């Protein structure tokens, strides 16, 4: 049973500023650790309202008989593309057909509706400008992302991707192309660990919205980004048979909760989710969560707070800063039990 503190009753309403916190810049991890499994792991015990400091290599010791670990097997694509003249940059958010992409554009003022861009010898025309500023660009031939695309690192890295990123900014089990960001809680896993634990896979293609802080002070006014997902029949069966479901990452949690059945368990499904999990929220499928440390005022931090309680989570984040944990995509992790 999920525990919520008395001060955070179902009727409490939070504002975006309630999820802000100060973070020293030197705690932002812009390079991966030497070994995936050697990240630190802060373990939060919700019932006892306490935490302890461990390492991810101990993750297996927290599993019990009947548990299922659910992971997101999406793969980051080389979605960062520059025009042949170097003046325009695209972030390919989602394929909309063999020749069409939904994109973020920099600088946007140079690519209004009807404007053209040449990238990798392919000519694209802006067919539509969406209300959020994204563009739909139709090319005259397929983009060769292997030749012209670059790995899109999080903007707070403030650096270009290198050869190490090509390996470490992917999970070892990534197989379904489609994300512009890694499901970072999964970056800690090795094939050796996976071979020893009960697990299943689902897919959610992570969009750029994962890095966008909530801009509205009233949470209900935030337009949640939409992302594609698939929960296979085999994984749904494993979830429904499990005594406890441990979601790896907020992406896995969102898919499981989006596919929650009316009478418990989940239904296999392929679709899109705009589910905004924030306090107060009653989880129907996810019992525990492994997650990294998230940006202030982000929807990801709000999801974590919905599971463990806002006051408890924010206190734990203060402790993590005091203890020098590494934050964000290449950082340390938190296991919520």
N, C-alpha and C positions, 0 to 999 in steps of 0.2 A: 504493500500500500504506500502511495506517495504521501509524504508528510509535508505540510505547509504550516509555518509558524502561526501562532495566534494573531500576531500583529499583521499578518498578511492573509486575512480572511478572503473568502471568495468575492466579497463585495468591495475590496480595496481597489482603488484606481491609481495607477502609477503614471508618471510623466517621463518624458525622454530624459530630462536632467537627472532623474533618479538613478540612471544607469551610466553616469559619467564617473570617471576616476582619473587621478593624475598618474602618469607613467613616465619615469625617467627614460630618455631616449636610448640610453645605453642598454636597456633591457629588451629592446626590440631585436629579435634574432633575424639577422639578414643573411646568415650563412647556416647551413645545416650542421648538426652535431657530427662528430667523427663516425659514430655508429648509430644506426636508426634506433636500436632498442635501449640506448644508454641515456635517453632523455629522463629528466626528473618527472615524477608523477605525484601530484598532490591528491590525496584520497579524502573525499568528503563523505562523512557518515551522517546522513540526514536525520535519522531517528535520534542519534545522540548529540546532534549539532556540534560535531567536533571534526577535526581533520588531522592528518598525519602526513609526513613527508617520506616518500618512497621513490623508487625508480621504475620506469616502464618495464624493465626486464622482469619485474615481479608481478606483472599483470596477471599471468596465468594462475598465480596463487590465490587470487580473489574469486576465481570461478568455482561454482558448485555443480553438483550433478543435476542435469536437466537444464542447464543454462545454454543459451544460444547467443553467439556474437554475430551481429549483422553489420556488414561492411558495404561501402559504396565503391563499385568497381569502375567508375567513370575514368576516362583518361584525358589528360590535358592535351589539347591540340596546339600546334604552332600557329596561334591565332593572331599574332601581331604581324601586320603586313604594312610595308611602306610603298608608296607610289614609286614608279621607276625614276622620277625626277627628285625623289627624296623630300618633297614638300608636304606630303599628306601621310597621315598614319591612320590605319584602320585596326580596330579590334573586332574580329569576327565573332559575334556573339552566338549566332545560331544559323545553321544551314536551313534555307527555306526552299530547297530544291537543288538540282544538279548545278545550276549556274547562279543561284540567288542566295545572298547572305543578309542577315540583319547585323548592322555594324554600329559601333561607336566610331566617330570620326574626329580627328584633330588636324587642323582647326576646322570646326564645323561650318564656319561662314563661307568657306571656299567650296563646300559641296552641298549646295542647295538643290532642290528638286530639278532634275533635268541635267545637272552638271555631270561631267565625266571624269574618270580616273583611270590611269593605266598602271597595272601592277603585274609584274612578271610577264609582260607582253599581252596580258588580257585586259581588254577595255571594259570598264564598268560604267553603268548609267544609274544615277540616283533616281529610283522609281517612286519612292515614297519617303516622306519625313514624318516620323511618328511624334506624338505630343511630347514624349520625354526626350526628344532630340536624336534618337536612334534613326539610322537610315536603312532602307532596303535597297541594296545595290544589285543590279542584274548584270552579269558579265557575259561576254560573247563566247567565252570558252572557260573550262574549269580552271580554277586557281591551283597551281602546283604548290601546295603548302610545304611540301618537303624541300622545295627549292627556294621559295620566297618567304615562307613564314618563320617567325621566331617565337620561342616560348614566352608566353606572357607572365611575367613575374608580378606579384602584388606591387601596387604603386609605392608603398612605404619602403620597399627595398631600395629605391632610388639608385638602381644600377641595372646594367644589362645582364641577361642570362649568360652563363658560361657552361662549360662541358659538365661540370659537377651537377649543375641544376638539371641538366637533361636527364640525369639518373635520379637524383634525390627529390625533385619536385614532382615525382610520380610515385604512387604506391606500388609495391611489388606485385600487386594483383590487378593493376589497371589493365583493362582490355577494351572498354567501350568508348571510342572517340567521341568527344563532344563538349568538354569543359574548357572554360577559360581560366579556371583556378582549381587547384588540387583540393580534394577533401582531406584536410591536413591532419586530422586525428589519425588517419590511416597511415601516415608517413612513418610512424614508429614501428609498424609491423614488419617482421621478416617472414620468409617462406617457412623457415624452421618452426617459428612459433605457430603459424597457421596450421601446420601439419599436426600440431598437438592439441588444438582446441576445437570444439564444435562451432562451426560457423556457416553462414549463408551470405549470399550476395544479392544486392539490388543495385539499381542505377539511378542516380540523379545527376544531370549535367549542370554543373555549377556555373552560374552566370556572374557578370560583373557586379550585380546587385549585392553580392555577398560582402563587398568592401564598402558599400555606401552606408554611412551613418544615417540614422533617422533624422530628418530635417524638421519634422513637425513636433511641437512640444506635446500635443495630444496624440497618444499612440494610435488611436483609432483613425486618425486622419492620414497616417502613413500609407502610401500606395505600395503594397508588398510586391516584389518582383516575382515573375512567373518562371518556373523552371520545369523542364521535361523529366519524367521519371518512368521507371518500369520496375514493378515488383513481380518477379517470376512466380509461376505456380509452385515450383519446387521450394523456393524460399518461403512462400506463404505457408506451405505445409509445415516446414520446420518451425516457423514462428508460432503457429497455432498449437504445435505439440510441446513447445518449450515451457518450462516452469518459470523461467526468468529470461527476459530479453534485454541484452546489453547492446545498445546502439553505438556504433563507432562513428562519432561525428554528428553534428547538427543536421547534416544532409540526410543521413540514414534515419534519424529521428523524424524528420519532416515527412519522409516518404511513408514510414510505418504509420504515423498518426494520420496521414492523408488517406491511407487505405484501411483505416480502422473499420471493422464491421460493426453493425448495430448491436450485436449480441456477443461481443468479445472476439478477440483475434483479428485477423486481417483478411482482406480479399485480394487476390492477385489482380494487377491492373496495369495499364499503360495509359499515361495521360500527362497532365500538367498540374502543378500545385502552386497556389498562392497563399498557402496556409501560413499565417502569422502567429506563431506560438509565443505568447507573452503572459505574464501574470495578470489575472488568475487564469490558469488552464489546468484542466484535469486530464492527465495522460491516460490513454486507454490501452496502449500497447507497450510502450517503452517503460522498463523498470529501472534501468541504470544507463549511464551515459559516459563514454570516454570522449573527451573533447580537449582542444587546445585552449589557450587563453586568448580572449577576443578583444576587438577594438571597443573603446568606450562608445556608448550610445548606439551600439549595433544591434540588429535584430538577433544576431547569434547570442550575444550576451543576455538578451531578454529571454530567449528560449531556455538557456541554462538556468536563469533565475526562476522561470516558471516551474522547473523541475525541482530545484533545491531550495527555493525561497530567496527572494531578493536580498534581504538583510544578511543572510548567511553567506550568499555568494559574494556580495560586495566586501564583507569582512574577510573572506578567504582571499579575494584579490588583493586587499591591503596586505595580508600576510605574505602572499606570493611576492609582492614588491619588496617587502622587508627582507625576505629570504633570497632575493636575487634570482627568481625564476626568469627564464627566457620566454618572451611573449610572442604571440602571433604565429604565422604559418610554419616557420622553422623552429618554433619554440618548444617548451615543455608542455606537459599535458595534465589534465585533471580527470580523475575517475570519481563519478558521483554514484554512491551506493545507497 
